[in-house]
Amino acid sequence: MPEWMEVILRSFLFLAVLFLITKILGKKQLTELSFFEYVTGITIGSIAGEVIMGLDGNMWNGVVSIFIFGSVPFIVGILSLKSKRFRDYVEGKGTIFIKDGKVMEDNLKKERYTADELLELLRRKNVFQVADVEFAVLEPTGDLSVLLKKENRPVTAKDLGLSAIAEKEPQTVIMDGEVLDEPLANAGRNRRWLETELDKLNVSIENVYLAQVDTYGQLTVDLFDDKLKVPTPQEKPLLLAMIKKCQADLELFSLATDSKETKQMYHKNAMKVDEVLNKLTPYLKN
């Protein structure tokens, strides 16, 4: 048999062997290697390489082997796109670790995870009590996806009955001391506005490492000199303070007047401003 043919056969053989060994070792090997497992993996790869290439050191044999190792994952990727059954076998499927708040011990044993390791994965998701979890699944990548019970999830604007505005992508308008005109235009701003905002901060463009415009049109700046302090944007806090003052003034006018109709008018409008204030406060607070 020609040497190049032997290299091809050995390459395919050891790809299959290494794949099966990895499947046996489980998902844990993908993201959580101990020192022993890391050394073992390197050793297995080295042994496979030596066996595959242990012929006469011919350079072309190495080229053929590299081509095999590079082309097989590509072919497997194409087949995975076409067949879910093949994809599930090669890439694996998620394994449920917690369901309805109960730990699935059999699935833990199947993936060779201990209770301590499960708790460690939960802590990485900022979850410190199993009872807080509704559902948790170990993904094929070895990462743990966690769904908290409804009462333990962070409160959202929807939960509070508030209408949340859609946030736009922050636009980077200065990078390395250079103004980026396209992002500046995307943010609905121009160079004159940018210069005015920098003047407020007493900062020149050349001293700015990075500057961004957020959803609300506020400019945030990071300078080359980290020792210099740049004041935070004050537009939103100032607007919030003005609305609060307007609401307080209307209430004060309502108390100060003797006219019943005028008192009702001031009070009615004060209530309207208060409703607006309640809706805007979450967005205007820094």
Contacts in CASP RR format, 6 or more apart in sequence:
PFRMAT RR
TARGET T0000
AUTHOR 0000-0000-0000
METHOD contacts of the structure
MODEL  1
MPEWMEVILRSFLFLAVLFLITKILGKKQLTELSFFEYVTGITIGSIAGE
VIMGLDGNMWNGVVSIFIFGSVPFIVGILSLKSKRFRDYVEGKGTIFIKD
GKVMEDNLKKERYTADELLELLRRKNVFQVADVEFAVLEPTGDLSVLLKK
ENRPVTAKDLGLSAIAEKEPQTVIMDGEVLDEPLANAGRNRRWLETELDK
LNVSIENVYLAQVDTYGQLTVDLFDDKLKVPTPQEKPLLLAMIKKCQADL
ELFSLATDSKETKQMYHKNAMKVDEVLNKLTPYLKN
3 55 0 8 1.000
3 56 0 8 1.000
3 58 0 8 1.000
3 61 0 8 1.000
4 60 0 8 1.000
4 61 0 8 1.000
4 64 0 8 1.000
6 55 0 8 1.000
7 52 0 8 1.000
7 53 0 8 1.000
7 55 0 8 1.000
7 61 0 8 1.000
7 62 0 8 1.000
7 64 0 8 1.000
7 65 0 8 1.000
7 68 0 8 1.000
8 64 0 8 1.000
8 68 0 8 1.000
10 51 0 8 1.000
10 52 0 8 1.000
10 65 0 8 1.000
11 52 0 8 1.000
11 64 0 8 1.000
11 65 0 8 1.000
11 68 0 8 1.000
11 69 0 8 1.000
12 68 0 8 1.000
12 72 0 8 1.000
14 48 0 8 1.000
14 49 0 8 1.000
14 51 0 8 1.000
14 52 0 8 1.000
15 68 0 8 1.000
15 69 0 8 1.000
15 72 0 8 1.000
17 48 0 8 1.000
18 44 0 8 1.000
18 45 0 8 1.000
18 48 0 8 1.000
21 44 0 8 1.000
22 29 0 8 1.000
25 37 0 8 1.000
26 111 0 8 1.000
26 112 0 8 1.000
27 92 0 8 1.000
27 95 0 8 1.000
27 111 0 8 1.000
27 138 0 8 1.000
27 139 0 8 1.000
27 140 0 8 1.000
27 141 0 8 1.000
27 142 0 8 1.000
28 111 0 8 1.000
28 112 0 8 1.000
28 113 0 8 1.000
28 117 0 8 1.000
28 142 0 8 1.000
29 37 0 8 1.000
30 141 0 8 1.000
30 142 0 8 1.000
31 141 0 8 1.000
31 142 0 8 1.000
31 143 0 8 1.000
32 117 0 8 1.000
32 142 0 8 1.000
49 65 0 8 1.000
52 65 0 8 1.000
53 61 0 8 1.000
53 62 0 8 1.000
53 65 0 8 1.000
55 61 0 8 1.000
76 90 0 8 1.000
77 90 0 8 1.000
79 86 0 8 1.000
79 87 0 8 1.000
79 90 0 8 1.000
80 86 0 8 1.000
80 87 0 8 1.000
80 90 0 8 1.000
80 91 0 8 1.000
81 87 0 8 1.000
91 140 0 8 1.000
92 140 0 8 1.000
93 140 0 8 1.000
94 137 0 8 1.000
94 138 0 8 1.000
94 139 0 8 1.000
94 140 0 8 1.000
95 107 0 8 1.000
95 110 0 8 1.000
95 111 0 8 1.000
95 137 0 8 1.000
95 138 0 8 1.000
96 104 0 8 1.000
96 107 0 8 1.000
96 135 0 8 1.000
96 136 0 8 1.000
96 137 0 8 1.000
96 138 0 8 1.000
97 103 0 8 1.000
97 104 0 8 1.000
97 107 0 8 1.000
97 108 0 8 1.000
97 113 0 8 1.000
97 118 0 8 1.000
97 136 0 8 1.000
97 137 0 8 1.000
97 138 0 8 1.000
97 144 0 8 1.000
98 104 0 8 1.000
98 130 0 8 1.000
98 133 0 8 1.000
98 134 0 8 1.000
98 135 0 8 1.000
98 136 0 8 1.000
98 146 0 8 1.000
99 135 0 8 1.000
100 134 0 8 1.000
100 135 0 8 1.000
101 130 0 8 1.000
101 131 0 8 1.000
101 133 0 8 1.000
101 134 0 8 1.000
101 135 0 8 1.000
101 149 0 8 1.000
103 115 0 8 1.000
103 118 0 8 1.000
103 130 0 8 1.000
107 138 0 8 1.000
108 114 0 8 1.000
108 115 0 8 1.000
108 118 0 8 1.000
111 138 0 8 1.000
113 138 0 8 1.000
118 130 0 8 1.000
119 130 0 8 1.000
121 138 0 8 1.000
121 144 0 8 1.000
122 128 0 8 1.000
122 130 0 8 1.000
122 133 0 8 1.000
122 136 0 8 1.000
122 144 0 8 1.000
122 146 0 8 1.000
124 144 0 8 1.000
125 144 0 8 1.000
125 146 0 8 1.000
127 133 0 8 1.000
127 146 0 8 1.000
127 148 0 8 1.000
132 148 0 8 1.000
132 149 0 8 1.000
132 152 0 8 1.000
133 146 0 8 1.000
133 147 0 8 1.000
133 148 0 8 1.000
133 149 0 8 1.000
134 147 0 8 1.000
134 148 0 8 1.000
134 149 0 8 1.000
134 150 0 8 1.000
135 146 0 8 1.000
135 147 0 8 1.000
136 144 0 8 1.000
136 145 0 8 1.000
136 146 0 8 1.000
136 147 0 8 1.000
137 144 0 8 1.000
137 145 0 8 1.000
138 144 0 8 1.000
139 145 0 8 1.000
156 164 0 8 1.000
157 163 0 8 1.000
157 164 0 8 1.000
157 282 0 8 1.000
158 164 0 8 1.000
162 279 0 8 1.000
162 282 0 8 1.000
163 279 0 8 1.000
165 215 0 8 1.000
165 283 0 8 1.000
167 215 0 8 1.000
168 215 0 8 1.000
170 212 0 8 1.000
170 213 0 8 1.000
170 214 0 8 1.000
170 215 0 8 1.000
171 183 0 8 1.000
171 184 0 8 1.000
171 186 0 8 1.000
171 187 0 8 1.000
171 212 0 8 1.000
171 213 0 8 1.000
172 180 0 8 1.000
172 183 0 8 1.000
172 210 0 8 1.000
172 211 0 8 1.000
172 212 0 8 1.000
173 179 0 8 1.000
173 180 0 8 1.000
173 183 0 8 1.000
173 184 0 8 1.000
173 187 0 8 1.000
173 189 0 8 1.000
173 194 0 8 1.000
173 211 0 8 1.000
173 212 0 8 1.000
173 213 0 8 1.000
173 219 0 8 1.000
174 180 0 8 1.000
174 194 0 8 1.000
174 205 0 8 1.000
174 208 0 8 1.000
174 210 0 8 1.000
174 211 0 8 1.000
174 221 0 8 1.000
175 209 0 8 1.000
175 210 0 8 1.000
175 211 0 8 1.000
176 209 0 8 1.000
177 205 0 8 1.000
177 206 0 8 1.000
177 207 0 8 1.000
177 208 0 8 1.000
177 209 0 8 1.000
178 205 0 8 1.000
179 191 0 8 1.000
179 194 0 8 1.000
179 205 0 8 1.000
181 191 0 8 1.000
183 213 0 8 1.000
184 190 0 8 1.000
184 191 0 8 1.000
184 194 0 8 1.000
184 213 0 8 1.000
187 213 0 8 1.000
187 217 0 8 1.000
189 213 0 8 1.000
189 217 0 8 1.000
194 205 0 8 1.000
194 211 0 8 1.000
194 219 0 8 1.000
195 205 0 8 1.000
197 219 0 8 1.000
198 204 0 8 1.000
198 205 0 8 1.000
198 208 0 8 1.000
198 219 0 8 1.000
198 221 0 8 1.000
201 221 0 8 1.000
201 230 0 8 1.000
201 231 0 8 1.000
203 221 0 8 1.000
203 223 0 8 1.000
203 230 0 8 1.000
207 223 0 8 1.000
207 224 0 8 1.000
207 225 0 8 1.000
207 228 0 8 1.000
208 221 0 8 1.000
208 222 0 8 1.000
208 223 0 8 1.000
208 224 0 8 1.000
209 222 0 8 1.000
209 223 0 8 1.000
209 224 0 8 1.000
210 221 0 8 1.000
210 222 0 8 1.000
211 219 0 8 1.000
211 220 0 8 1.000
211 221 0 8 1.000
211 222 0 8 1.000
212 219 0 8 1.000
212 220 0 8 1.000
213 219 0 8 1.000
213 220 0 8 1.000
214 220 0 8 1.000
216 235 0 8 1.000
216 236 0 8 1.000
216 283 0 8 1.000
218 233 0 8 1.000
218 235 0 8 1.000
218 236 0 8 1.000
219 233 0 8 1.000
220 232 0 8 1.000
220 233 0 8 1.000
221 230 0 8 1.000
222 230 0 8 1.000
223 230 0 8 1.000
232 286 0 8 1.000
233 286 0 8 1.000
236 283 0 8 1.000
236 284 0 8 1.000
236 285 0 8 1.000
236 286 0 8 1.000
237 284 0 8 1.000
237 285 0 8 1.000
237 286 0 8 1.000
239 284 0 8 1.000
240 277 0 8 1.000
240 280 0 8 1.000
240 281 0 8 1.000
240 284 0 8 1.000
240 285 0 8 1.000
243 273 0 8 1.000
243 276 0 8 1.000
243 277 0 8 1.000
243 280 0 8 1.000
243 284 0 8 1.000
244 277 0 8 1.000
246 273 0 8 1.000
247 270 0 8 1.000
247 273 0 8 1.000
247 274 0 8 1.000
247 277 0 8 1.000
250 266 0 8 1.000
250 267 0 8 1.000
250 269 0 8 1.000
250 270 0 8 1.000
250 273 0 8 1.000
251 266 0 8 1.000
251 267 0 8 1.000
251 270 0 8 1.000
253 262 0 8 1.000
253 266 0 8 1.000
254 263 0 8 1.000
254 266 0 8 1.000
254 267 0 8 1.000
254 270 0 8 1.000
255 263 0 8 1.000
257 263 0 8 1.000
257 266 0 8 1.000
END
